[in-house]
Amino acid sequence: MSTAEAIFSYNITEIAIYLRKSRGDDEEVLAKHKKMLIEYAEKYRLKYVLYLEVVSADSIAYRPKMQELLQDIKRGLFDATLVADYDRLCRGDKEDQAVIEKTFIESKTLILTPQKVYDLNNESDALLSDVQGLLARFEYQQIKKRFKRGKVMGAKMGHWTNGPAPFPYVYLPSQKKIVVDESKIFLYQEIKQRVISGESLASIRFDLNRRGYRTNKAKLWTENAIYRIMTNPTHLGHVVHGKTSGSGHKNKKTQPLTINPKENWITASNVHEAVMTEDEAVKIKEILFGNRIVPKKARKGIYPLSGLLRCGKCGYSINFTNNIKQSKTHYFLKKCNKPDGFGVRCSNPGVRQDLILEIIKHKLKQYESELAAKQENLLNNQNERLKKELKMKEIELKKNEDALNKIKLMYEENDYTRDEYMEQKEKRLKQILLTKSEIDKIKTSIQYNEKVTNEDRIQEIVSLNSLWDRIYCSPGGLMDEEGVTLVNRALKKIIEKIHYTRIEDDITVEINFL
């Protein structure tokens, strides 16, 4: 039966036209398919609605136009769906193909291609569609395999395979490498030095935007953009492939962003000009990872202990408050009311901030004396504590990864619906990402601890004391936000965290030094 005869025989008058990009397609291919299918519909005088899929994804879970089309087919809006080739409907797994086929069968909707009409309620057509679906999946897997192999081989040879070049580099297609953009390197060096000095990413961001500077994509600077370029191993002269899977894009429905195990990364070292040294990278990670897991308000450093203070009873961050009496501002640690898993609140009482600051000053003086005496066990104890924390976090990470595998197994055994599975999966992935971030922070602290000398630490304490005396003790000392931020920044160069506990009038302050 010819196409014209089939259209007449099945009384096809209203159709959907479905178009989507396949891996490797460009806009020109999509435009050609669109033109061809519209001409086909007009030739046979068919009314049509266009469904244009601009994303390339193998699963229908990440193809919104396909989901919309299937819903409209279930409502009986069309006699048939027109596609350039049968495999444009689905190259995904068997589950996706089954969903699509079931929708077409139950609604008695036909599938049209310029070469053939498919009626999935017809046994021969159903068999042919199964065979073509199998071949399409096989072809798709081969394309993905070749594409991935090409990127891996390119990365091993030192070629740039990671998309747009990061600031301040530019990509040279002829060499398949990235080179430093001389018009941007001065700004990169400025940002780097400001981060190393302890300036907040928010402060740097606002200043860059006010001065008219933009990112490689001509967009306004964000804290995330600065964070990414400051922690990107590319700036050390390396090409790293396979670090992540999926996407963290907010506006695209794709597989969620996940960080792959380090042992699976492919790294080509010293393949282009470095703009950051290894020592600078360690210092920056120590600063940024420390800020990453504290609340945003604490990162601003409004109080001298912001981002440092933890409740000694429950381990959560301590908040701050102030009040004004007789034209004088008084600062306080707020009472900790964090509930546990059973709803029982912590109730660690608050206290005046100046009492805690005096205790910390005293402990800093003791620490300086211990450093000056070159007590080897001091640094060894700090390393041991960090290594114990690292081991606990690695155990926590393993538990979350095991839980993620169990969630997947429960979904495969139909104990979870797809929506329940996606919800639980997302929760676990977020926890895994957070734990990996904390592990990276601890590893960076260990690395930093091994490089920094006692003399370096003493110098940081001397600088802090000088700043502290100028702001809090001298007659002209300032308590403005800028001064407090400077003290907070200096404390974070010396202290990892402070645990505070109060039982009636008995106050305990434990400090973990870097």
C-alpha positions in Angstrom: 0.0 0.0 0.0 1.4 3.4 -1.0 1.6 6.3 1.5 -1.2 8.2 -0.2 -3.4 5.0 -0.1 -2.6 4.4 3.5 -3.5 8.0 4.5 -6.8 7.6 2.6 -7.5 4.1 3.9 -6.9 5.1 7.6 -8.8 8.5 7.1 -5.8 10.5 8.4 -6.6 14.2 8.6 -5.1 15.6 11.8 -1.5 14.8 12.8 1.3 15.8 15.2 4.7 16.5 13.8 7.5 15.6 16.2 11.0 16.9 15.7 14.0 16.5 18.0 17.8 16.9 17.8 19.8 13.7 17.9 23.3 13.5 19.2 25.7 15.1 16.7 22.9 17.0 14.9 23.2 20.7 14.3 20.5 23.3 13.7 20.8 22.8 9.9 19.8 19.1 10.2 16.8 20.0 12.3 15.7 22.7 9.9 15.9 20.3 6.9 13.7 17.7 8.8 11.2 20.4 9.7 10.9 21.6 6.1 10.6 18.0 4.8 7.8 17.1 7.3 5.8 20.3 6.8 6.0 19.8 3.0 4.8 16.2 3.5 1.8 17.3 5.6 0.9 20.1 3.1 1.2 17.7 0.2 -1.5 15.4 1.6 -3.5 18.3 3.0 -3.1 17.2 6.6 -3.7 19.6 9.5 -0.7 19.5 11.9 0.6 20.7 15.3 4.4 21.0 15.6 6.2 19.6 18.7 9.8 20.8 18.5 12.2 19.2 21.0 15.3 21.4 21.4 17.1 19.1 23.9 19.0 15.9 23.1 18.3 13.2 25.6 17.8 9.4 25.4 15.2 9.2 28.2 11.7 10.7 27.7 11.9 11.8 31.4 14.1 14.6 30.1 12.2 15.4 26.9 9.3 17.7 27.8 7.9 18.0 24.3 7.7 14.2 24.1 5.8 14.1 27.4 3.4 16.8 26.1 2.9 14.8 22.9 2.1 11.6 24.7 -0.5 13.4 26.9 -2.2 14.9 23.8 -2.2 11.5 22.0 -3.9 9.9 25.1 -6.6 12.6 24.8 -7.2 11.5 21.2 -6.2 14.7 19.5 -4.5 13.2 16.5 -4.9 10.4 13.9 -1.2 10.0 13.5 2.3 11.4 14.5 4.7 12.3 11.7 8.5 11.8 12.3 11.5 12.0 10.0 12.5 8.4 11.0 11.0 5.9 13.4 14.0 6.1 15.8 13.3 9.9 16.3 10.5 8.8 18.6 12.7 6.8 21.0 16.3 5.6 21.3 16.0 5.1 25.0 15.7 2.0 27.1 13.0 -0.7 26.8 10.9 0.9 29.5 10.6 4.2 27.5 9.9 2.4 24.3 7.1 0.4 26.0 5.5 3.6 27.3 5.5 5.1 23.8 4.2 2.0 22.1 1.5 1.5 24.7 0.3 5.1 24.3 0.0 4.7 20.5 -1.7 1.3 20.7 -4.3 2.3 23.3 -5.2 5.5 21.5 -5.0 3.8 18.1 -2.8 6.5 16.8 -0.6 5.8 13.8 3.1 6.6 13.2 4.0 8.2 9.9 7.4 8.5 8.2 7.9 9.8 4.7 8.5 6.1 3.7 5.9 4.1 5.7 2.8 4.1 7.9 3.0 2.1 11.1 -0.1 0.7 12.8 1.1 -0.8 16.1 -2.2 -2.7 16.4 -1.1 -4.6 13.4 1.1 -7.6 14.3 3.5 -7.2 11.4 4.0 -3.5 12.0 4.4 -4.1 15.7 7.1 -6.7 15.0 8.8 -4.3 12.6 8.7 -1.5 15.1 10.3 -3.7 17.8 13.1 -4.6 15.4 13.7 -1.0 14.4 13.6 0.1 18.1 16.2 -2.5 18.9 18.5 -1.4 16.0 18.0 2.2 17.0 19.0 1.6 20.6 22.1 -0.4 19.4 23.1 2.4 17.0 22.6 5.0 19.7 24.8 3.1 22.2 27.5 2.8 19.5 27.3 6.5 18.8 27.6 7.3 22.5 30.5 4.9 22.9 32.4 6.4 20.0 31.7 9.9 21.1 32.9 9.1 24.7 36.0 7.2 23.4 36.9 10.2 21.2 36.7 12.6 24.2 38.7 10.3 26.4 41.4 9.9 23.9 41.5 13.6 23.2 41.8 14.3 27.0 44.7 11.8 27.3 46.5 13.6 24.5 46.1 16.9 26.3 43.4 18.3 23.9 40.7 20.5 25.3 37.4 18.4 25.4 35.4 20.2 28.1 33.3 22.7 26.1 33.9 26.5 26.4 37.3 27.6 27.7 37.2 28.8 31.3 38.1 32.4 32.2 40.9 33.7 31.4 41.6 31.2 28.6 40.5 31.1 24.9 40.1 27.9 22.8 42.3 27.5 19.6 40.5 25.0 17.4 43.5 24.6 15.1 45.6 23.3 18.0 42.8 21.7 20.0 44.2 23.6 23.1 43.4 26.6 25.2 45.7 29.5 25.7 45.7 32.5 28.1 43.8 35.5 26.9 46.2 38.4 27.5 43.3 40.9 27.7 41.8 38.9 30.7 44.8 37.6 32.7 45.3 40.8 34.7 41.7 40.5 36.0 42.1 36.8 36.9 45.3 37.6 38.9 43.4 40.3 40.7 40.5 38.0 41.6 42.9 35.3 42.8 44.9 37.7 45.1 41.7 39.1 46.6 40.4 35.6 47.3 43.7 34.6 48.9 43.6 37.8 51.1 40.3 36.5 52.5 37.9 38.9 50.8 34.4 37.6 50.4 33.2 36.4 47.0 30.2 38.7 47.3 32.4 41.7 47.7 34.6 40.7 44.7 31.5 40.0 42.6 29.9 43.4 43.3 33.1 45.3 42.6 33.7 43.5 39.3 30.2 44.2 38.1 30.3 47.9 39.1 33.6 48.3 37.2 32.0 46.9 34.1 33.8 43.6 33.9 32.0 40.5 32.6 32.6 36.8 32.3 33.6 34.9 29.2 29.9 34.7 28.3 29.5 38.4 28.7 27.4 37.9 31.8 27.4 39.6 35.2 29.8 37.9 37.7 28.2 35.7 40.4 29.7 34.1 43.5 29.4 30.7 41.9 31.3 31.9 38.8 34.2 33.2 40.9 34.1 30.0 43.0 34.3 27.8 39.9 37.2 29.5 38.3 39.1 29.6 41.6 38.7 25.8 42.1 39.1 24.7 38.5 42.2 22.5 38.0 42.5 23.8 34.4 44.2 26.9 35.9 47.0 24.6 37.1 47.8 23.7 33.5 45.8 20.4 33.6 43.0 19.0 31.5 40.6 16.9 33.6 37.9 14.8 31.9 35.1 12.8 33.5 34.9 14.8 36.7 31.1 15.1 36.6 28.1 13.5 34.9 24.7 15.1 34.1 24.0 18.8 34.5 23.3 21.3 37.2 21.5 23.6 34.8 18.4 25.1 36.6 16.4 25.6 33.4 17.0 22.3 31.6 15.4 19.1 32.7 18.3 16.7 32.5 20.0 14.1 34.6 21.1 15.7 37.9 24.8 16.8 38.3 26.9 14.2 40.0 30.6 14.2 40.9 32.3 11.0 39.8 34.9 9.2 41.9 38.4 10.8 41.5 39.9 7.4 40.4 37.6 7.6 37.3 38.9 11.0 36.2 41.3 11.3 33.3 44.0 14.0 33.9 46.6 15.3 31.4 49.1 17.4 33.4 51.0 20.5 32.2 49.4 20.7 28.7 48.9 24.4 28.7 50.1 27.6 30.5 49.2 27.6 34.2 47.9 30.7 35.8 47.8 29.4 39.4 50.5 27.6 41.5 49.8 24.4 43.5 50.4 26.4 46.8 47.9 29.0 45.7 45.4 26.3 44.9 45.8 24.7 48.3 45.4 28.1 50.1 42.3 29.0 48.0 40.6 25.7 48.6 41.2 26.0 52.4 39.5 29.4 52.3 36.6 28.6 49.9 35.8 25.1 51.3 35.7 26.6 54.8 33.1 29.1 53.6 31.1 26.7 51.5 29.5 24.7 54.3 28.6 27.7 56.6 25.4 29.7 56.2 25.4 32.6 53.7 24.7 35.1 56.5 27.8 33.8 58.4 30.0 34.3 55.3 29.4 38.0 55.4 31.4 38.1 58.7 29.0 40.6 60.4 30.1 39.2 63.8 33.8 38.3 64.6 32.9 34.7 65.2 30.5 34.3 62.2 30.9 30.9 60.5 33.2 29.6 63.2 31.0 28.9 66.3 29.2 25.6 66.8 27.0 24.4 69.6 29.0 22.0 71.8 25.9 20.0 72.6 24.3 19.4 69.2 27.0 20.5 66.8 24.9 23.0 64.8 26.0 26.6 64.0 25.4 29.2 66.7 23.6 32.4 65.7 24.2 35.9 67.0 22.1 38.9 68.0 22.5 42.4 69.5 20.6 45.0 71.4 21.1 48.7 72.2 21.1 49.9 75.8 22.1 53.5 76.8 23.3 54.2 73.3 25.7 51.3 73.4 25.3 48.1 71.2 25.7 44.8 73.1 26.4 41.6 71.2 25.2 38.1 72.2 25.4 34.4 71.2 21.8 33.3 70.8 20.4 30.3 72.7 20.6 27.1 70.6 17.1 25.7 70.1 17.9 23.2 67.3 15.5 20.2 67.6 16.9 16.6 67.3 15.2 13.8 65.3 12.6 13.4 68.1 11.8 17.1 68.3 13.7 17.7 71.6 15.3 21.1 71.5 19.0 21.6 72.4 18.7 24.5 74.9 22.4 25.5 75.0 22.0 28.9 76.7 23.4 32.1 75.1 26.0 34.4 76.5 27.6 37.8 75.9 29.9 37.8 72.9 32.7 39.6 74.7 33.1 36.8 77.3 33.7 34.3 74.5 36.1 36.6 72.7 38.2 37.0 75.9 38.4 33.2 76.3 39.4 32.8 72.6 42.1 35.5 73.1 43.5 33.6 76.1 43.5 30.3 74.2 45.2 31.9 71.2 48.0 33.2 73.5 48.4 29.6 74.9 48.5 28.2 71.3 51.1 30.8 70.3 53.3 29.7 73.2 52.9 26.1 72.3 53.9 26.9 68.7 56.9 28.9 69.8 58.0 25.9 71.9 57.9 23.9 68.7 55.8 21.1 70.3 55.7 18.4 67.6 52.8 16.6 69.2 50.7 19.7 68.7 50.6 19.5 64.9 50.5 15.7 65.1 47.4 15.8 67.2 45.7 18.2 64.7 46.5 15.9 61.9 45.2 12.9 63.8 41.9 14.8 64.5 41.5 15.7 60.9 42.2 12.1 59.8 39.6 10.8 62.2 37.1 13.3 60.8 38.0 12.2 57.3 37.4 8.5 58.1 34.0 9.3 59.7 33.0 11.3 56.6 34.1 8.5 54.3 32.0 6.1 56.2 29.0 8.5 55.9 29.6 8.8 52.2 29.6 5.0 51.8 26.3 4.7 53.7 24.7 7.3 51.4 26.0 5.6 48.3 24.7 2.2 49.5 21.3 3.8 50.3 21.3 5.2 46.7 21.8 1.8 45.3 19.0 0.4 47.5 16.7 3.1 46.2 17.4 2.1 42.7 16.8 -1.6 43.5 13.5 -0.8 45.2 12.5 1.1 42.0 13.4 -1.8 39.8 11.4 -4.1 42.0 8.4 -1.7 41.7 8.5 -0.7 45.4 8.8 2.9 44.3 6.9 4.8 41.6 9.1 6.8 39.2 8.3 10.0 41.0 9.1 8.5 44.4 12.3 7.1 43.0 13.4 10.5 41.5 12.5 12.3 44.8 14.5 9.9 47.0 17.3 9.8 44.5 17.7 13.6 44.4 17.8 13.7 48.3 20.5 11.2 48.4 22.5 12.8 45.6 22.4 16.2 47.5 23.7 14.5 50.7 26.4 12.7 48.7 27.5 16.0 47.1 27.6 17.8 50.5 29.6 14.9 52.1 32.1 14.9 49.2 32.5 18.7 49.7 33.2 18.2 53.4 35.7 15.4 52.6 37.5 17.7 50.1 37.6 20.4 52.8 39.2 18.0 55.3 41.7 16.7 52.8 42.6 20.3 51.9 43.1 21.1 55.6 45.4 18.1 56.0 47.4 19.1 53.0 47.5 22.8 54.2 48.5 21.6 57.7 51.4 19.7 56.4 52.7 22.7 54.4 52.3 25.5 56.8 55.1 25.9 59.4 54.8 26.9 63.1 56.4 30.3 62.2 53.6 30.9 59.6 51.0 30.2 62.2 52.7 32.5 64.8 52.8 35.3 62.2 49.0 34.9 61.6 48.3 35.2 65.3 50.6 38.2 65.7 48.7 39.9 62.8 45.4 39.0 64.4 46.3 40.4 67.8 47.5 43.6 66.2 44.2 44.0 64.3 42.2 42.9 67.4 43.9 45.5 69.6 43.3 48.3 67.1 39.6 47.5 66.7 38.5 46.4 70.1 41.0 47.7 72.6 42.4 51.1 71.4 40.4 54.3 72.4 39.8 55.0 68.7 38.9 51.4 67.9 36.1 50.9 65.4 33.2 48.4 65.7 32.0 49.0 62.1 31.1 46.2 59.8 34.4 46.5 57.8 36.5 46.2 61.0 34.6 43.2 62.3 34.9 41.5 58.9 38.6 41.9 59.0 38.8 40.2 62.4 36.5 37.4 61.3 38.7 36.9 58.2 41.9 36.8 60.3 40.3 34.3 62.8 39.4 32.0 59.9 43.0 31.8 58.8 43.9 30.3 62.2 40.8 28.5 63.4 38.7 25.8 61.8 35.8 25.8 64.2 34.9 26.7 67.8 32.6 24.6 70.1 30.7 26.5 72.8 28.9 24.9 75.7 27.3 26.5 78.7 25.9 24.7 81.8 24.5 27.4 84.2 27.6 29.7 84.7 30.1 27.1 83.6 31.3 28.0 80.0 33.4 25.6 77.9 35.1 26.7 74.7 37.0 24.2 72.6 39.0 25.4 69.5 40.1 23.4 66.5 43.1 25.2 65.1 44.0 24.9 61.4 
